[in-house]
Amino acid sequence: ITSVECPLKPVFPKPGLVEYKPGDILKSQLNAIKTIFRKIGSKKKQISAIGITNQPSTIILWDKSTGKPVYNAIAYQDTRGADLCRERSVQREMVRERTGLILSHCYTASKIKWLLDNIKPARKLLDKGNLVCGTVNTYLIWHLTRGAVFATDHTNAAHTLLFNIFTKSWDKELLELFSIPAEILPPILPTSHDYGEATIEGQAIPIHASIVEHQSSLIGNSCFEEGDVNINYGKDGFLLINTGRKIFILPGLLTTIAWSNNNNTTYMLEGSIHGVNHIFEWLRNNLGFISPKDNIDDICKRSGERVFILPALSGISSPYWNSNITTCIFGLKSTTTKNDIVRSAVESIAFLVKDNFNIIERDGRIQLKKIRASGEISSMPYLLQFQSDLLNMPVYKTQDHDAFDLGAAFLAGLNSRIWQGLLPVERLVTAKKTFNPRLDEQDTRKLYERWRLTCLYSKEWSKNFT
């Protein structure tokens, strides 16, 4: 296996606005493929299929007659649609019931609405019938197939706030809510499907999969059965639970499609912990408590006292969804050291995962099976051991990196009949290390009670003093 990274440089027109140049997105992927070709030489002829995985909710509008974008790609972090969502807040329950999501500017709908209202070329192309829009996967598929295929997949459609997870189609009332014409949206296909053929340096390669990165992580960790769990500790943290053919709407969690083919659709629940990597950047760049050379695991082991921190540098996501809450630290003493604060930051990630986990356990309808951990920050044994203690279940470490790319490759390979069924794929993913619960259950319960008080006091402080 070989890999190539081509980083993208975001554009920040104003505080809170995040964009990418569409040409840079396309160029980065073409450069990555061509670099892979050079690395593997004559073996490039053995490439059977392409699988595309992408960050959801980043939107691009373009002229379907020329392929030229009308504006930069607006990224999922961009906040310009916040007011549009607030204006529609009375409809949040309807949005929740149909999409499985919360009404938020992070998703695509408000971004499309803003572009149609504010970018004159977009409106002109719409009037002429030449405007189309899509998330990054759709844009790449369209260009890789030289305009032959205009399509998206169930998982990307499900992150727009315009898609009904029950009918698996664009929802008329949701489109009307955001005044978005259905004709500019792509047809929706299963994640495992024939998306046309890409021709790169004279070599034709079929595109056999398109899927959002979080869902792809489930596949990359072989979480194929109902009740399988993937905790991805990357730039953001995600708790992903395979719910099989069943759709569950639980308070505080997101409900969406995990993957699909022509015969079946698998659903999942998602808990999100935004800004995991931001916590460590804050400790390093703002507080000077860690350096790039430090082994954070060793720092945690050197900690002598326990303090509690709610890491809400940009608010807090599931299951609380509170953008106004601020970071608070409790339990500081004259003997507290920076090591104690670093450890509390690491433990806060595990506590937040536990908060999401509790919702599923309280509901009781999903029998949780194996827990697989991946992502860059999963390289901290202290974190995974503490997570196992809190959840009172074994945690299986699989990947040192995000499993998004591996999942897309597996999905494309399955559609290309490289593997006959899921069992051969599951055998390819093994646990590098297993973390079993060590902490006494009573001690764990006491720690969690203090964490719950940390969340409660942080909420009250933020409500009264921000």
MARZA-651822 format. One record per residue (C-alpha): residue in one letter; x, y, z. Coordinates in steps of 0.05 Angstrom, whole numbers, plus 5000, padded with zeros to 4 digits. Each point is the difference from the previous one (the first is absolute). Last residue first. Layout:
BEGIN
AXYZ
...
//
This chain:
BEGIN
T458857055574
F499450025077
N493449705019
K498949474948
S507449834996
W500449895075
E493749564999
K502449574943
S506949935030
Y496949805067
L495849454967
C505749734956
T504849985059
L494649685043
R499449444949
W507549925001
R499949935075
E494749454994
Y504449674947
L505949965047
K495649705054
R497249474952
T507049814977
D502249915072
Q494049555012
E501449604937
D507349875021
L504750214945
R503049474955
P495349954940
N503349654941
F504150344946
T501549574939
K505850154953
K501449964926
A492949754988
T499149704931
V496750244937
L501349564939
R495649445027
E494050474998
V501150094925
P499649244988
L493649975042
L496550584964
G497949664936
Q503749734940
W506250434998
I503050284936
R492850014975
S500850724973
N494550245048
L503749685058
G506550324977
A496850694997
L497349925070
F506649745027
A503750594968
A495050495029
G501049695069
L507650024995
D499850744983
F495750175060
A503949575050
D503050615036
H507249865022
D503449555050
Q494849464982
T496949425038
K499850105076
Y494849555031
V496450285061
P497549495050
M493850215040
N498850355066
L498550644962
L504050445048
D505649495009
S500549874925
Q500550754987
F505450075054
Q504049454965
L498950324932
L502250695025
Y506249735037
P502049604938
M500650644959
S500649804927
S492450074997
I501550744988
E501549884927
G493649614985
S497349325017
A496349645055
R495649384993
I494549845050
K496849314994
K492849845017
L494850505022
Q493049715005
I495550544973
R493050075029
G502250215070
D498450744996
R504350115061
E505949654967
I499450424937
I499750655039
N505749785045
F504849944941
N499350744984
D502050205070
K505549465000
V503050314937
L500150665036
F503549685060
A505349694954
I501650684969
S500150315070
E505349505021
V505150294952
A498550715024
S500449775073
R506849694987
V502650654971
I497350385061
D503449525048
N506650054963
K499550765004
T500549925075
T494950065057
T503250085069
S496850675014
K493449694982
L495549974939
G493949565005
F495950264942
I501950264931
C495050354954
T499850084924
T494050404977
I492749834985
N496650424947
S499949504943
N496149485039
W498349364963
Y499849575063
P500649294973
S503650164958
S503850644985
I503450495047
G501750734991
S506150224960
L505349935055
A495249555040
P505049535032
L496649865067
I505849915048
F500549585063
V505949965048
R503449375026
E506550035037
G506849664990
S501050054925
R506349644977
K496049464963
C496350534961
I506550334979
D502749334977
D493949914954
I500950704974
N506949834974
D502950704989
K503850184937
P494550454972
S500050395066
I495249985058
F497650485054
G501550634960
L493150285016
N498050294933
N504049604949
R500849325033
L493949925045
W495750364948
E502749564943
F498549405044
I492750205009
H499450204926
N501649274982
V493549795033
G496350584968
H493049734995
I497849395039
S494549664959
G495149455015
E497349624941
L494649474993
M500149544940
Y496049724942
T501249444951
T496250014934
N498849374959
N498949744929
N503150504951
N505650165049
S500450435062
W504450305053
A499650325070
I493650394990
T498350525054
T497750125070
L503350535044
L500349955075
G497450475054
P493349675009
L499349344963
I496949894931
F501249274982
I499449734929
K500849254993
R503449624943
G506449925040
T501050485057
N507650084991
I502550495053
L504950564986
L503250415056
F503950564966
G505750445024
D502550594960
K507050084975
G500349245009
Y497749545055
N495249544963
I495849575046
N497049434959
V494449595028
D496749344978
G492949935026
E497149764934
E505649664962
F504950274948
C504850395043
S505949794957
N504450585024
G500650274929
I492549904992
L498450425061
S505250514978
S496450074933
Q493950245038
H504150565030
E503350164932
V493650084960
I499249484944
S500949904925
A501749324971
H501349654934
I503550524957
P502649604940
I507250124977
A502050184929
Q507450134990
G502250534951
E503450435051
I493649995041
T493349784971
A494649935053
E494249544985
G492850045023
Y497150015070
D498449255003
H497249885070
S501749875073
T497950645034
P493049934971
L497850534950
I496750695006
P498750434939
P503650675005
L496850655023
I498950614954
E493149754978
A497449965071
P499650765007
I502250255069
S495350475038
F502949785068
L493349765029
E497649824930
L505649504992
L498449715068
E492649944981
K501749644935
D504849505031
W505749754957
S499949255002
K501649415047
T492649955019
F501749905074
I506550395002
N496650614968
F505450444968
L500150764999
L503850105066
T506449904957
H503649455039
A495549434976
A501750164927
N507249855016
T498249335031
H495049804946
D504750124942
T500750574950
A499250044925
F501850374936
V503649514955
A502550144929
G503050685017
R507249794986
T499349375043
L505450265048
H496750694998
W492949785018
I502649495050
L504350535034
Y494350515005
T495249475026
N504949775053
V501450725021
T492750165013
G495550184943
C496950564960
V497450114930
L498350634962
N498750004925
G492550094998
K500550714973
D496750305062
L504549585044
L506150244962
K498050725013
R498749865074
A506849685009
P503550564962
K496750505050
I502949685063
N496250245061
D493149665004
L501849364963
L506549945038
W496650115067
K494749484985
I505349504981
K503750135065
S493549945041
A498749314971
T506949705006
Y500949825073
C504250385051
H494750555002
S496049555046
L492949725009
I501649355035
L500549344962
G495749384991
T497750304933
R492549935003
E498550045074
R505550505015
V497950484945
M492849975023
E502450125071
R504250594978
Q494350344963
V499150575050
S507550124993
R499350244928
E502750715012
R505549695044
C502249574941
L500650604953
D503750385054
A505249445006
G501249934925
R506350415000
T503349545052
D505049614958
Q502449365034
Y496949574944
A504150354947
I497450474946
A503149824932
N502050644965
Y495250334952
V496749904932
P504049374985
K501849874927
G497949314974
T498550314932
S492849814983
K498349785071
D501950675029
W502049905072
L497850025073
I504449685053
I498249785071
T503949735059
S494849605039
P503949355009
Q507549905002
N501549514945
T500749274979
I500849784928
G501449274981
I503649874935
A500349324966
S504349434975
I507050275004
Q504449454971
K502350444942
K503250455051
K504849435015
S504550254943
G502650565045
I497649975072
K502850675022
R498850364934
F492749794998
I499250215073
T502750684982
K495050044943
I494349835047
A502250525051
N500950544947
L492949864973
Q497350065071
S503650655015
K498050304933
L492649875012
I500150325069
D504550574976
G495250164943
P494250035050
K503650545040
Y498449875073
E495850415048
V499250155074
L496250595028
G499850095076
P504650605000
K500150304930
P502549774931
F503649395030
V502649574942
P502249295014
K506549694976
L499349284979
P505149475018
C502149494947
E501149345037
V502449374966
S499049275018
T502849314986
I497549315017
//
